[in-house]
Amino acid sequence: MTLELFDTHAHLHFPEFAGDLDAVLERARGAGVRRMLTIGTDVPTSRAAVALAAREPDVWAAVGFHPHDAAAADGAGLAEIERLAGAPRVVAIGECGLDFFRTLSPREAQDRCFRAQLALAGRVGKPVLVHCRDAHAETLAILAESQVGETGGIMHCFSGDVSIARRCLDLGLLVSLAGPVTYPKARALPDVARFVPADRLVVETDCPFLPPQPYRGKRNEPAYLVITAARVAELRGEPLDALAARMAENARALLRIA
């Protein structure tokens, strides 16, 4: 079976891949991962994402401040993210959002940084990649206020239930499922996988984090995306090849990638 998969959220420029990135990319391509999006989390990693995307024809970049790094997002840093957003292979802003699980940056700093990046996405006309952990009510309120549907975006590594998924869809976002949908204690995620319309669904690895069930405790990588996609297809009762192609098409359309 020939697959066409799009890993919509990876951190290929992180140190975990420094020793074998070429092999990681080859394994991804061999597994049917035709396109990958590597995501910045602050200024240095956003620069690294842009540089990697410039080198690899099947890798694109997103630039932004993760909520963990929001406290460091001063005016100069946000200005640099805006400059990087103009690079040819930058297709999205983020990841940005709120994380009240670990709260590594104060909530006020996260709020300010998130709003600044949503405004930036509006200025440059690119979609947003939204991180949300233990902060669904606050995140959805800010997204609604910012009229995120005008740029569109992806609710990355979706962790809510069907009611939250419905609200994300109403706001104009795509919903992205990651490795946790394969876990035995996936809670609401199987229902979400069945609920989201095929034209609003994408998948990701979030590598090197959150590997699917067979690789729990190990470094995640894009080649493992097929495991997550296969589980989503099984839950939906759809052929893997057709669903993979549909999800890749969704990502390409949002990110305006041919």
Secondary structure, 3 states (H helix, E strand, C coil): CCCCEEEEEECCCCHHHCCCHHHHHHHHHHCCEEEEEEECCCHHHHHHHHHHHHHCCCEEEEECCCHHHHHHCCHHHHHHHHHHCCCCCEEEEEEEEEECCCCCCCHHHHHHHHHHHHHHHHHHCCCEEEEEECCHHHHHHHHHHCCHHHCCEEECCCCCCHHHHHHHHHCCEEEEECHHHHCCCCCCHHHHHHHCCHHHEEECCCECCCCCHHHCCCCCCHHHHHHHHHHHHHHHCCCHHHHHHHHHHHHHHHHCCC
